[in-house]
């Protein structure tokens, strides 16, 4: 519908422009003031045509970003098509949230019992603590030639063929020391039995990043094209030279059931279909 309206609008504008130009070229008795006004209208219509053509070629125009939004620049690959699952994507005009169920009214004089107080798990003292996350890779790092649309962005969703990058920082709790490659070794174990030795190194180009070039532990893995979909329940074992050892998983996994009792939310690293369905 939009395209047909656009075509008819272009036709009408073109016809109007041709009429005005014909009147000017044939000297149809119009005054200079009228001719100048007609020229201004033609120029204005030319601008509308150009805007309409750009809109049809590139989709709906977007509002200019705010200064704060313009400052957020992520590495993008020029000329590369967008990924089928956009990083940090969102749906606009989502339906309103369903209203909460109305509670059954209590009998007259009755008092509702207080909700149970959540009880946290007992405090645990550990010799080592690790923070682990996963990020998208850079261009051309996947051996299957499956690239993300944004580089070095934290995410837990990956498709088959993508190159997953793990990042880790380990702290010895008794001393507060952040452990380096001189203090420990670390191995990443995947559910299929593969084991990858993590390495401690500097990341970011020191020549351009300067002090922002950070040091941390990393490992990487290309998801096979036939790998099962679902959560990737990895484990990382850190062993210090002083004899301390601890195995970590996803640092803060959150799982919740839906109304049927099935798991409807899982924040662990997950392999999803390339089409998002």
N, C-alpha and C positions, 0 to 999 in steps of 0.2 A: 504494500500500500504506500509506504513512504517513498519507494523508488518511483512509482507511477506519478505521485503528486510532484516529486522533484522534476520528472521529465516534463510534465505539463507546465510547471512553473518556468522551466528554462525556455520552453517553446513560447510562452506568453511574453516573457521578458525579451526574448530575441525579436519577436514580432513588434513589440513596442519600440525597441531600439531601431529596427529597420524603418519603421514609420517616421520616427523623429529625424533620422539621417536623410530620408527621402525628402522630407519637408525642407530641411536645411539646404540640400543640394539643388532642389528645384526652385528655391526662392519663392515659397508659397505665400508670401505676404506677411510672414511672421516678423515681429519687431526684434531688435537686437536683444532686448531684455528677455523676451520669450525664448529666443534661441539659447541664450546663456542658461536660462532655467532648464531648458530641455537637455543641454549638455550635462548639467549637474545631475539631473535625474538619471541619464545614461550611465554616468560614472558610478552613481550609487548602486544602480542595478548590476553593473559589472562586478562590484564588490560582493553583492549578494550572490551572484552566480558563482564567483570564485569560492565563497564560503560554503555554498551548497555542494559544489563539486568536491571540496575537501572533506566535507561531512560524509558524503556518499562513499568516497574512497577509503576513508580511515575510520568510519564509525562515528558515533556521537562525540562531539567535542567535549573535552573535560575542562572543568574550571581551573584557573591558574592556581598552582599550589601556594600555600601560605609560606612565608619565609622560614618557619620552623620545619615544614615538610620539605622544602627545597634543600635544606641543609642535610637531610638524610639521604646520602648517596651510597648505594650498594654497587659492587662490581657487576656489570652486565656485559654480555658478549655481543658486540655489534654484528647485526646481520643474522644472528641466531634466532630461530623461531621460539616463541614462549613455550615453556613446559606445559604439558596437559594438566598438571597439578601445580597451580601457582603457589609459591612460597607465601605464607601469611595471607592466603586468599580469603575472601569474604563474600557473602551474598548480600546484595542490597535489597531493600524492601522486603525483608523477611516477615513472615506472619507474626502477629503479636503473640506474646507468651500466653499460654493457656492459663486461665484463672485457677487458683488453688481450689481443691475440693472443699465444699462446705461441710464443716464438722457437724455431727449430729448434736442437736441441743441437749443439754443435761436436764434432768428432772429439776423441778423447783427446789431450791435449797441445797442442791448437790454442788460439790466443789471438784473441779478437775484435778487429777493427781499431777504433780510436777513431772516434767520430763526427766528421764534418767540422766544423771551427770556423767559425761564422758570420762572414762578412766584411761589415762595415757599408759603406754607400756612402761615397764620398770626401766629405770635409768641403767644404762650399760656403759662401762668403761672399756675403751678399745685402745690397742697400742698404735694403730694407724687410722687415719681418716683420709678418704679420697673423694674429690668431686670430679665426676665424669660427665661429659656431654658429647653430643654428636653434631657435626656440621656438614653442610654441602661442600663438595670439592671445587677445585678450579677447572678451567676449560681443558678438555683433552686428557683428564686423568683416568677416566674409565677405559678399561681395555675393551669394553663392549660398545664404546662410542655413545654412551648415554650421559648427556650433560644436564646439569640443572640450569634453570633460568637465572638464578642468583648464586653467587659464590660466597663461601665462608659464612653462611647464615645458619644459626642454630635451628635444628629441626629434628623431630623423631620419626618423620615419614620419608620413606625412600621407596623407589620403584626398582624392579628387577633391572640389572645392568648398571645401576648407579654405583658410584665410588663413595663409600661411607668413610668419614674421617672421625675417629675418636680423639678427644682431648682430655687430659687428666692432670690434676694437681694432687700431690700426696703430702700429708702433714704427719709428722711423728708427734703424737699427742703429749708424750712425757716431756718433750723439750720445746715443742712449738716450731720445730724446724721444717721448712718445706724441702722435701727430699729431691735430690737431683740424681743424674745418672751415676755419680760417684758414690751415692749412698745406697742404691737399691737396684733391683731388676724388676720388670713387670711383664706379664704375659696376658694377652687377651685370648680367651677361649670361646669359640662360637658353638652354637647348638649342634652343628654337623660334625664336630670333633676337630675342626681346624684350629690351630694355635698360632698366634702371631706375637712376636716379640715387640713390645713397645719401646720407643726410643725417646730420650730426653734431648731436645734440641731447640734452637732459636727459630722463631717463625715470624715472617714479615721481613721485608727487605731492609736491612740496617741502614743502607745508603739513603733511603727515603723515609723510613719509619722512625729512625733514630731510637729514642728511648722507648717508643711504642712497640718495638720488636720484642715480643715476649718469649720466655722460655717455658716449655711445658712438655709433658709426655704425649706422644701420639701413636696411633696405629691406623691402618687403612685396609679396606677390603672391598672388592668388587662383588656385588650381589649377582650370583649366577642367574642366567636367563630362565632357568627352570626351578629356581629356589621356591620353596613353599611360601605362600602368602601368610601373613600373620605376624605375631610378635617375635622379635629376635632377642631371646633371653640370654645375652652374653654374660660372661664373668671375667673379671680381671683379678689376677693374683699378684700381689706385691710382696717381694721378699727383700728385707734389708740385709746389709752386710753384717749387722750386729745380731742377726738371727730372728728378727721379728717377721711374721708373715700373716697376711690377711687377704681374704677374697671378697671382692666387691661386685655388686651388680648395678642395675639402674639405681641411682642414688635415692630417688624419691618416687617410686612407682605408685600410681593411684589407679585403682580399679573400682568400678561401681556397676551394680546390676541394673537392668531396666525393670519395668513392671512385670515382665515374664520370668525374671530371675536370671536371664542371660546376661553375660558381661556386655555392657553397652559402652563403657569408657575404659580405656587402658592407655596410660601415658608412657608405657615402655616403647622402645624403638620398634617400629612396625614396618613390614614390607607390604605395600599396597599395590593394587593394579595400576598400570600406567594410565588408564583412562579415568581413574578415580572412582569407578563403579564396582 
